[in-house]
Amino acid sequence: MPWTIVVADDAADYREIVRTLLRPMSDTMTIVGEAEDGEQALTLVRLERPDLVITDLIMPRLDGVALTRRIRQELPETRVILISSHTEDAYRLWASDSGVDAFVSKQVITTSLVPAIRDLIRRRLSGGSDSLPPITGASSSSPAN
């Protein structure tokens, strides 16, 4: 049975990038909803009960960290990948404190998102560590563009 996914990002181009990246894996991953802000995403999550939420860090009405906290409270089995242009340590720590499962820099999303998803699936199947992996492809001390 394919993993169900909700994608939340106020930037339509990043939602399209995620769709494009996941299209070749439609037999194992299905996007069941998209949201332009955190409130829409939370409504979709409650309705769809997805296996995975891919969310932007900074969004209107409810940011990705607050969304992750709500998901942790209501659906603790749902995995969350946070994507962001902000890769500085302070943002990563903010995300980590919310219980996010992975953090992917938007600067390298095309090469890092699918491996992050596969890692989550592998960890879930093996019962392995759910600790936050390092940011992929960007120095944590360099500011985002």
C-alpha positions, 0 to 999 in steps of 0.5 A, spaced: 500 500 500 502 506 498 504 511 503 500 517 503 502 524 503 500 531 504 504 537 501 504 544 505 507 550 502 505 557 500 509 557 494 506 553 488 513 552 485 515 548 491 509 544 491 510 542 484 517 540 485 515 535 490 509 533 485 514 532 480 519 528 484 514 523 487 511 522 480 516 516 478 514 513 485 507 513 484 506 506 486 509 507 493 507 514 494 501 518 493 499 525 494 493 525 497 492 533 498 496 540 498 495 546 502 497 553 501 498 554 509 498 551 515 491 551 517 489 548 510 494 543 511 492 541 518 485 540 516 487 536 510 492 532 515 485 531 520 481 528 514 486 524 510 491 521 516 497 521 511 503 517 513 507 523 511 507 531 511 512 535 507 511 542 509 515 548 509 518 552 515 515 559 514 507 559 512 501 563 513 496 562 518 500 556 521 508 555 520 511 548 519 513 548 526 506 549 529 503 544 524 508 539 526 507 540 534 499 539 532 501 533 528 505 530 533 499 531 538 493 528 534 497 523 529 503 521 532 504 516 527 504 521 521 511 522 519 513 530 518 519 532 513 520 540 514 523 543 507 526 550 508 530 555 505 533 557 512 538 552 514 542 556 519 542 552 526 537 556 529 532 554 524 534 547 525 534 547 532 527 550 532 524 544 527 528 539 531 524 541 538 517 540 534 519 533 533 520 533 525 523 527 522 527 530 517 529 537 515 531 538 507 534 544 505 530 547 499 537 549 496 538 541 494 530 539 494 531 535 488 537 531 490 535 530 497 527 530 498 526 523 495 532 520 499 530 523 506 523 520 504 526 513 503 530 514 510 524 515 513 520 509 510 527 504 512 527 507 519 519 506 520 520 499 517 526 497 521 524 500 528 530 504 527 532 511 530 527 517 529 533 522 530 533 528 526 538 527 520 543 532 518 541 538 513 543 535 506 547 539 502 548 546 505 552 548 511 548 549 517 552 556 518 551 559 512 545 563 510 540 561 505 538 565 499 
